[in-house]
Amino acid sequence: MAITNVILLSQIAGYVIGLILSLCVMVPMGMHRDEFSGNCLLFSRGTWQEEDGQLLVMWASRGYCNYVIAVGCLMFIVCLVQIYRLSQLVCKGLDSSFLSAFIEAVGCVLFCGLAISAAVIVTLGFMTWCQNIVERFPSCEDATGQDIDKKDNISTHGFYIELGTAQFGAWALFALWVGLAVFSTLKVCRYHQLQNIQVSMYRERQRLVNETHGRSTPPIDSLN
């Protein structure tokens, strides 16, 4: 029965995609942090120096990059666990219980919040950095590979594609978790509907049993 369950199979496919997208977030952000000598360009501002053409950067907190990486790692682990758990259910021909489906639905909603917060941080933080870059270059991408901050020993060779990939991955993860939340909610609603049907069938069976028992019992006057 579980093999033909479209919702269950859709969830497995969704978690596989989530596994890939989480890599698209944490790997580029980790590479960026290493190339920028531990600094994080998100929400960082700077001033261009006239004498040497270098950017005097006022680095923002590293917590922005660390948060995005942590969200990516957490989602990677959760997706991996869910793929294994749901695959085991499919192989055994079973389905998740009402309680596990409810917990999964609540968890998907929470991960929607984490994903959109990471996406907003990457998007707004990257825009803040690019506002400084376009003061000297025609576009933010044109600063790729340029020595704009020798003092901090940063490498700009891959920052644009790395942050762009992380931004795409974060927004795609948000959309994915919304879809997974919908699937989980549908599963909870289905379990609730089945439970109501079972309760109704039990009550109807009890009513029929009582009616049958009442008809089979002869009146007391007839016994006398």
C-alpha positions as CSV (number, residue, x, y, z in Angstrom):
1,M,0.0,0.0,0.0
2,A,2.9,2.4,0.8
3,I,4.5,1.9,-2.6
4,T,1.4,3.3,-4.3
5,N,1.1,6.1,-1.9
6,V,1.7,9.2,-4.0
7,I,2.2,11.5,-1.1
8,L,4.9,9.3,0.5
9,L,6.8,8.9,-2.7
10,S,6.5,12.7,-3.3
11,Q,8.0,13.3,0.1
12,I,10.9,11.1,-0.6
13,A,11.6,12.9,-3.9
14,G,11.3,16.2,-2.1
15,Y,13.8,15.3,0.6
16,V,16.2,14.1,-2.1
17,I,16.0,17.5,-3.8
18,G,16.3,19.2,-0.4
19,L,19.5,17.2,0.2
20,I,21.0,18.6,-3.0
21,L,19.8,22.1,-2.3
22,S,21.2,22.2,1.2
23,L,24.6,21.4,-0.3
24,C,24.1,24.4,-2.7
25,V,23.8,26.5,0.4
26,M,26.5,25.3,2.9
27,V,29.2,24.4,0.4
28,P,29.4,27.8,-1.4
29,M,29.1,29.7,1.9
30,G,31.9,27.6,3.4
31,M,34.1,28.3,0.4
32,H,33.4,32.0,0.5
33,R,34.3,32.2,4.2
34,D,37.6,30.4,3.5
35,E,38.4,32.6,0.6
36,F,37.6,35.8,2.6
37,S,40.0,34.7,5.4
38,G,37.1,33.9,7.8
39,N,35.3,37.2,7.1
40,C,31.7,37.4,5.8
41,L,30.7,39.9,3.2
42,L,27.0,39.7,4.1
43,F,26.0,43.2,5.3
44,S,29.6,44.3,5.2
45,R,30.3,47.9,4.1
46,G,33.4,49.8,3.0
47,T,34.9,52.9,1.7
48,W,37.0,53.2,-1.5
49,Q,40.5,54.7,-0.8
50,E,41.6,57.3,-3.4
51,E,45.3,56.8,-2.9
52,D,45.5,53.1,-3.6
53,G,42.0,52.2,-4.9
54,Q,41.5,49.6,-2.2
55,L,38.3,49.0,-0.3
56,L,38.5,49.7,3.4
57,V,36.0,47.2,4.7
58,M,34.0,47.4,7.9
59,W,33.3,43.7,8.2
60,A,29.9,42.7,9.6
61,S,29.4,39.9,12.0
62,R,30.6,36.4,10.9
63,G,27.4,35.1,12.5
64,Y,25.4,35.8,9.3
65,C,27.5,33.4,7.3
66,N,27.7,30.9,10.2
67,Y,23.9,31.0,10.5
68,V,23.3,30.3,6.8
69,I,25.8,27.4,6.9
70,A,24.3,26.0,10.1
71,V,20.8,26.1,8.5
72,G,22.2,24.3,5.4
73,C,23.9,21.6,7.6
74,L,20.8,21.1,9.7
75,M,18.6,20.7,6.6
76,F,21.1,18.3,5.1
77,I,21.0,16.0,8.1
78,V,17.2,16.2,8.4
79,C,16.7,15.3,4.7
80,L,19.2,12.4,5.0
81,V,17.4,11.0,8.0
82,Q,14.0,11.4,6.4
83,I,15.1,9.8,3.1
84,Y,16.3,6.8,5.1
85,R,13.2,6.6,7.3
86,L,10.6,6.9,4.5
87,S,12.6,4.5,2.3
88,Q,12.4,1.9,5.1
89,L,8.6,2.4,5.3
90,V,8.3,1.9,1.5
91,C,10.4,-1.2,1.6
92,K,8.3,-2.7,4.4
93,G,5.0,-1.7,2.7
94,L,4.1,0.5,5.7
95,D,3.2,4.2,6.2
96,S,4.0,6.6,9.0
97,S,1.7,7.0,11.9
98,F,-0.6,9.9,12.7
99,L,1.8,11.2,15.4
100,S,4.9,11.0,13.2
101,A,3.0,12.7,10.3
102,F,1.8,15.5,12.7
103,I,5.4,16.0,14.0
104,E,6.7,16.0,10.4
105,A,4.1,18.7,9.4
106,V,5.1,20.9,12.3
107,G,8.8,20.4,11.6
108,C,8.3,21.4,7.9
109,V,6.7,24.6,9.0
110,L,9.6,25.4,11.3
111,F,12.1,24.7,8.5
112,C,10.1,27.0,6.2
113,G,10.9,29.7,8.7
114,L,14.6,28.8,8.9
115,A,14.9,28.6,5.1
116,I,13.3,32.0,4.4
117,S,15.3,33.7,7.2
118,A,18.5,32.3,5.6
119,A,17.3,33.4,2.1
120,V,16.6,36.9,3.3
121,I,19.9,37.2,5.1
122,V,21.8,36.1,2.0
123,T,19.8,38.3,-0.4
124,L,19.9,41.5,1.7
125,G,23.4,41.0,2.9
126,F,24.7,40.4,-0.7
127,M,22.9,43.5,-1.9
128,T,24.5,45.6,0.8
129,W,28.0,44.4,-0.3
130,C,27.2,45.0,-4.0
131,Q,26.2,48.5,-3.3
132,N,29.8,49.3,-2.3
133,I,31.2,47.4,-5.3
134,V,29.1,49.2,-7.9
135,E,30.6,52.5,-6.7
136,R,33.8,51.5,-8.6
137,F,32.7,48.7,-11.0
138,P,29.9,48.7,-13.5
139,S,28.4,45.6,-11.8
140,C,29.0,43.5,-8.8
141,E,30.1,40.6,-11.0
142,D,32.9,42.7,-12.5
143,A,34.7,42.7,-9.2
144,T,35.3,39.0,-9.5
145,G,39.0,38.3,-9.4
146,Q,40.0,41.9,-8.5
147,D,42.3,42.8,-5.7
148,I,40.0,45.1,-3.9
149,D,41.2,44.4,-0.3
150,K,44.8,43.3,-0.1
151,K,45.0,44.3,3.6
152,D,42.5,41.6,4.7
153,N,44.0,39.0,2.3
154,I,40.7,38.1,0.6
155,S,40.3,36.3,-2.6
156,T,37.4,37.5,-4.8
157,H,37.7,34.9,-7.6
158,G,34.5,33.1,-6.7
159,F,32.5,35.3,-4.4
160,Y,29.8,36.2,-7.0
161,I,29.0,32.7,-8.1
162,E,29.3,31.4,-4.6
163,L,26.8,33.9,-3.1
164,G,24.6,33.6,-6.1
165,T,24.4,29.8,-5.7
166,A,23.8,30.1,-2.0
167,Q,21.0,32.6,-2.6
168,F,19.4,30.3,-5.2
169,G,19.7,27.3,-2.9
170,A,18.2,29.2,0.1
171,W,15.1,30.4,-1.8
172,A,14.7,27.0,-3.5
173,L,14.8,25.3,-0.1
174,F,12.1,27.6,1.2
175,A,9.8,26.7,-1.7
176,L,10.6,23.0,-1.2
177,W,9.8,23.1,2.5
178,V,6.5,24.8,1.7
179,G,5.7,21.9,-0.6
180,L,6.8,19.3,2.0
181,A,4.6,21.1,4.6
182,V,1.7,20.8,2.2
183,F,2.3,17.1,1.7
184,S,2.6,16.5,5.4
185,T,-0.5,18.4,6.1
186,L,-2.4,16.4,3.5
187,K,-1.2,13.2,5.2
188,V,-2.4,14.4,8.6
189,C,-5.8,15.3,7.1
190,R,-6.0,11.9,5.5
191,Y,-5.2,10.2,8.8
192,H,-7.8,12.3,10.6
193,Q,-10.4,11.4,8.0
194,L,-9.6,7.7,8.3
195,Q,-9.9,8.0,12.0
196,N,-13.3,9.6,11.7
197,I,-14.4,6.9,9.4
198,Q,-13.3,4.2,11.8
199,V,-15.1,5.8,14.7
200,S,-18.3,6.1,12.6
201,M,-18.0,2.5,11.6
202,Y,-17.5,1.4,15.2
203,R,-20.5,3.3,16.3
204,E,-22.7,1.9,13.5
205,R,-21.5,-1.6,14.3
206,Q,-22.4,-1.1,18.0
207,R,-25.8,0.2,17.1
208,L,-26.5,-2.8,14.9
209,V,-25.3,-5.2,17.6
210,N,-27.6,-3.5,20.1
211,E,-30.5,-3.7,17.8
212,T,-29.9,-7.3,17.0
213,H,-29.5,-8.2,20.7
214,G,-32.8,-6.4,21.5
215,R,-34.7,-8.3,18.8
216,S,-33.3,-11.7,19.9
217,T,-34.3,-11.2,23.5
218,P,-37.9,-12.3,24.1
219,P,-40.2,-10.1,26.3
220,I,-40.5,-11.1,29.9
221,D,-44.4,-11.5,29.7
222,S,-44.0,-14.1,26.9
223,L,-41.7,-16.2,29.1
224,N,-44.4,-16.4,31.8
